[in-house]
């Protein structure tokens, strides 16, 4: 112990050892001491020196400290000292104020020791095992050390923990620790662990992280809570952002509904603390993560539906219209509401119905637009309002119609401010940012909506007293030609391009103004500075749209004349180069990344996200349209017509094949139905044969009984009484047989009804069928005859049953002495008649068997017809393949002819050039055309004279 007193600052007579020497002695002591107390004191001394002598302790003592963690697991105190020492040498202390060079050196030192520690993955696994210790002095330093390791070497640490058995589960147990300091540091550890690692994010989520974190947020006071709530929200953002699996799990677990109480604010919103603002800002970001436009459309729509159903959207709109809310929270709330309603018709309709608490009440959309066109409002707030308006109109044709309707003369209300009036006011105000925002907002009201583009042409504006009103389209072009700021002109050009895109009527209205085309050509042809290049590109785009969607209704501005104008005034190559200025602009790619308008400064607010999509779609087709000659267009039209004709032929054959397939299926069904009926008939015949045989046996029994009765009538009264005793038992048996025959009769009647229904179906199919109709008709006739024969047999069986019952009745009456000899002769006659009928029934059964055989032959004939139809289909398919081959060959021949014509033109041109070089006079095709046109004009003048 005297040694440690000297090390720790005791006075000695000799010279004091240096720090490195002291650390070396302590390390030797840790390695060689056999007593636990000596090792514990040495580690405690290293801990006290680890901050001042970080380099020396790290290089000399790390291996000894790791060995302590492996061997002295039973002593929590020495484990705690070792973990604290490792934390001190690995962690970069950011609390102390240091200059930049010293801080960089400290960071490099921490990274160096971290690499040394994680070289062996077993060291990290050892730390995870130590977290199972409940002792505070072990668990807390272990959590801090793991956090420091993740900060310095996150990716490598994540890989080790991911493959470690139960590694993530042990870290999740920290959230259930009753000691808040360990739980809170566990939150920081999980934040570092879940950064940019989707696999770990999924494991943490399925370890019930959402439930635990939401419980902690509620316990800590939700938005009014402290730094712990902020840490929970940051961890939730890590788990949900760009992780569709966790987002779906969050939604399916009904955790969206638990977010609603976070946004309950009171009437008095003054004096919000900085922590509350931070918490609420993170909560709004969490909502936006669930409905972000970058998510899959299906998942976003499902979350939007849940947010509306649980009342979360209504709660956000309440914050939107509340007073006293801080500006940054209000801005983020507007952005959040924007994405909750984007593309969801139900949510958009609800937002349209929200009114601001004013007198008189005004729609929330109008109140927000008032902020957007007010130049005194913060720039970020105006951007958020524009984004909200864009999301309200996204895929919402109903909302687009409502906005445009506020501009039409029939719906304008002079006593109230409408959205259309605010947009027009912003469009023509002196503030260039208001001009741009209003133009983009109005363009979104026309996006992919041909009806509203045509309706907006009706809008008339009163410029000044005593002057006639002008159309909105004309006023936009007037302001454009006056040479306003670049931002204003860019906004107006984007509006005009969106307006006339895919709307030939709007193109005609635009070209009807004689000043528009000369203005555009002048703008494009000039050589201007860098700032004006974007305007030139947009003018080229606008003129290209006028060409591409031109219906040639104006004689002076047809497609061909506009292309000639470009070639003469601008040049095709120059025009395409100017058109490419749009996509080459540095702000174009930034705006194309995401729908939300985010700009560092108002001056950089030039492009709209939806407009970048429009440019991408139109740039290529406009370039082709400008370069394409009239002859090429005619050739393309001819090729299209030829292809359409071939397609029509192929379509006809396809329809024919479909019809034949349908007929084949119908025939198959008929064959199957006939086969089923044949089987049923055979079954019925078999049953009837068995019944006839039973009737024969019963008849023979009755005949014998009646013979015995006649013999007994001539005998004594005693013999008659004995016969009567025998007849009683036989009569009981006969009654049971009669009851069984009745049941069989009922079954036969049911089967006959089913056969009638099948025969009626076959009759209807035969009336409508085309192929195989005659064979089916004959088959149906045969089946009808067979059915009538079966019915006649059934009737005869019924008659026999009746006669049998009569015989039974007579047999019962025969037990009395009143039976005479005349009755016996009558019964004998009846018996003879029944025998004759049974013989006829037997012959009829044989005939039915022959008819069944003929039906089987008819079925075979139908199957042959089916096989022939199948071969016809195969022939038609072969013809179809031949036609397709001919179409391909004709296309190749056309391409070869075009190549030959091009070569011939080149040869003619070269020969003409040689003639010119030799001094010969050669008429060009243009001169010949001009001469022919002059001759035609001269002939027309002579005709008029």
C-alpha positions, 0 to 999 in steps of 0.5 A: 500500500505504501507503493500506491501512496507514493504513486498517488501523490505521497512525498518521497525523498528521491526524484518523483517518477514520470507519468509513463513510469507510474502507469507502467508500474501500475500495469505491472501490478495489475498483471502480477498481483495475486491479491484482488485488493492490489489489482483493484487499487491499481485499476483505480489508480489507472482510472484516476490517471486516464484522463490526464495521461490518456495516450499512455494509459491507452497504449500500456493498459488496454490489454490488462484492463480487458483481461480484468474484464475477463477474469475478475467477473466476480468483483463488480467494483474492479469491473466498474473501474476497468470499464470507466478507464476504458471509457476515458481513453476511448471517449472524446470529451466534447464538453471541455473547450479545446482548440480545433487542433487539440480536438482533432488530435483527441478525436484521432486518439479515440478512433485509434483506441476504438480500432484497437479494441474492436479488432477482436469481436470477442471484446464487444461480445464481452461487453454485451455479456457484462450488461446482464449484470444488474449492478449499477457500477458495472451496467452504467459504465458498460452502456457508456463505453458501448455508446462511445465505441459506436460513435467512433466506429459505428459500422463495424460495431453494428456488424459485430452486435448484429451477429452476436447472439441476443446482442440487440435483445440485451441492449433493448433490456436497458429501456426496462431498467428502473434506474433512469440514468441507465435507461436514458443512456440506453436511449443514446446507445440505441440511437447510435446503434440504429443509425443507417442500419435497416437490419438492426432497425427491424430487430429493435422494432420487433423487440417491442421498441415502439410500445416502450418508447411511446410509454416513456414519452407519455410518462415524461409528459409528451411535448411538455417533457424534457430531454428524455422525450427528445431522445425517444423521438430521435430514436423513433425517427431512426427506426422509421425513416426510409424503413418501409417494414417498420413503418408498416409495423408502426401503422398495423400496431395502431401506434398512429392513434397514440400520436394524437394526444401529442398535438393537443394545445390549449388556448394560451400558447404563449411562453413555450419553452425551447424544449417543448418547441424541439419536442413538438418539432420532432413529433411533426417530423415523425408524422411526416416520415409516415406520409412522406412522398418518397414512401410507396403510394400504397403505404402513404395512402394507408397512413393518411387514411388512419390519420384522418380516421383517428382525428390526427389531421383535425388536431393538426388543423387546430394547431394551424389555426391557433394563435400564439404558436411559434413561427417555426412550429407553425411552419412545420405544422403547415408542411406536415398538413401538406403531406397528410393531405397530398393525393388523398381525396378525403383528406383534401376535402376535409382541409377545404372545409376547415375555416379560420376562427375569424369574423366572418369565418374564412376558409383556411386556404384563403388565410394561408394564401394571404400569408403567401402573397404578403411580402412581410411574412417570413420566407420559410413560411411562404414556402410552406404555404405554397407547398400546402397549396400544391399538395391540396391540388395534387391529383385533386381535380375537384379542388382545381375546379373550385380554385379556377371557379373563383376567377370566373366572372359568374362566381366572383363575389365582391364582398369576400376575398377568394383564392382566385383574387389573391392569386391574381393579386400576387401574380401582378404585384410589385414583389417578384417572389409573390409573382413567382409563388402565385404563378406556380400556385395557379399552374398547379390548379391547371396541372393535368386538367384540360377542362380547367385550362380551357375554363381559365381562358374565359377569365377577364381582367380590368386593367384601368378605368375606361379601357376594355378588359383583357384576358388573363393569358393576354395580361401574362404575356403583356407583363412578360414583354415589359421586361420585369425581374428574372424571377417574375418572368420565370414564374410567368413562363412556367405558368404559360408552359403548363397552361398551353401544354396538351391544350390546342385551344390554349395554343391557338389563343396564345398564337392569336396575339400577333406580338407573342411569336415575334417576342419569343423569337427575339428573346431566343435569338439574342445573345444575353448574359448568364442570368437571362439564359434560363429565360431564353430556355423557357421561351424556347420551351414555350415556342416548342409547345406551340409547335408540338400541340398546334392544330394548324387552325391559324393560317399564319402560325401552322406547324410548318411555318413556325418551324421555318421561322425558327430555321430562319430567325434562330436556327435549329441547332441554336434553338435546341441549345437554348432549350437545353439551358433549362436542364443545365441550370444548377437549380434545376436538379435541386428542384427535381429531387423532391416536391417540397420547395426548399430554397436557401434564399428567395433569389434561388426560388426559380424552379418548381418540382412538377415543372421539372417533370414537364420539361423532362417529358417535353424536351425530347419530343420538341427537339424531334418536332423541330428537326422533323421535315414535312416529308418525314412527317408524311412518311411517318403517317403513311407508315403508321397507316400501313401498320394500323392496317396490318394491326387491323388484319391481325386483330380480325384474325384474333377475333375470328380465333376467339369466336372459334375458341368460343364455339369449341368450348360450346361444343365441348360443353354440349358433348359433356352434357350429352355424355352426362345424359347418356350415363344417366339414361344408362343408369335409368335403364339398368334400374328399370331392368332390375325393377322389371325383374323384381316385378316378375319375381313378385308376379310369380309369387302372387301366381303361386299364391293365387293358385293355392287359394283357388285350391284351398277354396274347394277344400274344407273350412279348416284348410281355408283357415290355415291358408288364411293364416299363411296369407296374413304373413305374406300380405304384410311382406307385400305391403312393404314391397308396395311401399318400396315401389312407391319410393322408387317411383318418386325417385324416377319422377325426380330423375325425369324432371332433371332430364326435362331441364337438360333437354330444354337447355339443349333445345335453347343451345341448338336454337342459337348454335351455328356449328354442329347444330344438325347433329345436336338436333338429331341427338335431342330428338332421340333423347326426347323419344327416349324420355317419352319411352321412359315415361311410358314405362313408368306409367306401365309400372304404375299400372302394374302397381295398381293391378298388384294392389288390386290383387292384394286387395282381392287376396285379402278378401279371399280369406272370407267364405264369400269368394266364388269361382268366377273371381278365380277365373277373373284373376287368372285372366289378369295374370295372363295380361300381366305376363304379356305386358312383362314380355313386351316390357322385356322387348322394349328394354332390349330396344332401349339398349340399342338406342343407347348404343346409337347415342354413343355413336353420335357422341363419337361423331361429335368428338370427331367434329371437335377434332376438326375444329381444333385443326382449323384453329391451328391452320388459322394460327399458322396463317397469323404467323405468316402474316406477321412475318410478311409485315416484318418483311414489308417493314424491312423493304421500306427501310431498304427503299428509304436507304436507296432513296437517300443514296440516290439523292446523294448521287444526284447532288454530287452529279449536280455539283460536278456539273456546276463545277464544269460551268453547266447551269443546273436548276435546283429543286427549290428553283424548280419549285419556285418556277412551278409556283410562278407558272401556276400563279400566272395560269391562275391570273390568266384564268381570272382575266 
